[in-house]
Amino acid sequence: MKLGNIIFLAAQAYFKAAFQYVLKKFPINNELLQHAKWINVPKRSKAEWENEEFFLTKFKAVTLISDIKEDAMYDEFCDYKTLTDDEIGRKVWDDAKVIDVTTEDYEEVIHYRMDILWWHLTHKLLPESSTRRFQHLHKVAEAVLVIGHSNAGEKRLFSMVRKNKTDSRSALSLEGPLSNLLSMKLHYPEGSTLCYK
């Protein structure tokens, strides 16, 4: 076997293994992510009521959406699905557009920022009225948009606790000095402020 073939097979095996690792570790089949597809404005025509209803049920206890009637939400959802790109507006699409990369053929690979699109949809009014067109739907959309996509912040905090409350400092209580130490470290990250200041 030639050296080039060996290198190619090794690289292929590496990428297969890396891809298998990603499929195993990433939450691709997470129920929350599967139901969040309706929030994608460019693909709104493929949205399904069951996906939006999942969040309506899940967030029913949240004060902002506890008073929403399901019938009104369904009507707004149907209106959202049939909304045309022209109704949203060219300026809105331009504001939300993010260019990921430009290929050698000068083709742009883009995505749209959902927070910007939903902000504009939130303020869209019914024709010849001062009533918001998506007055209920946007509340659920905003709740979905603020769901944390990572727990890195929490992991960082637990790591700080572990670094500060060691065997030699086991007397640090959470109500006293340990809480104060963590507050200072979170407020003034390492390297941003000198310790004596």
Secondary structure, 3 states (H helix, E strand, C coil): CCHHHHHHHHHHHHHHHHHHHHHHHCCCCCHHHHHHHHHCHHHHHHCCHHHHHHHHHHCCCCHHHCCCCHHHHHHHHHHHHHCCHHHHCHHHHHHHEEEEEECCCCCEEEEECHHHHHHHHHCCECCCCCCECCCCHHHHHHHHHCCCCCCHHHHHHHHHHHHHCCHHHCCCCCCCHHHHHHHHHHHCCCCCCCCCC
